[in-house]
Amino acid sequence: MKCSIFIDGNNFYHGLRYLYGKDKSLKKFDFSKFINFLAKGREIVDIFYYNAQLDKSKNIQKFESQKEFFDKLIKIPQLRLILCKLLKRKIKGTDKYYYVLKEDDIHMAVDIVESACYNKFDTAILVSGDGDFVPAVESVQKGKKTVENIYFKNSSSRNLKEHCNSSLELTKEILDKFFD
């Protein structure tokens, strides 16, 4: 059995932050062990990790920390880092800004469906709680593929869980073993 893993990096980061606060750094998270846990002994064909590079001018330390994390990630065999857009938006009536991650969901959906069309996997492991992926899940399942949903409670879509073949909530009990 072959599997491909699709990780919504922003969703994952915020899920860990919700569970652990600032106590645990994503840099200390062992993604290789986590990926093997998800694969459950199946052959891993591809691993996709979607995120955007932070604004260097806003916080150089966070930018460098993220860069170090990305450098560690891309050393994992079969892992592809997909960098999406981070748009800076001004809060109306103020001099303050906020950032919006764009194109990550569409990249993930296209990669899941495209990989299924090319018969790259038997099972797609979707690490996200975003209900926007339901149409992609349904498309993949029409091709006789299975989809496993891995999610955090604080960001889970019941609709997504119901459409996937199986689902697993990431808890501290599960995640503690992946920190160095």
Disulfide bonds with the S-S distance in Angstrom:
none
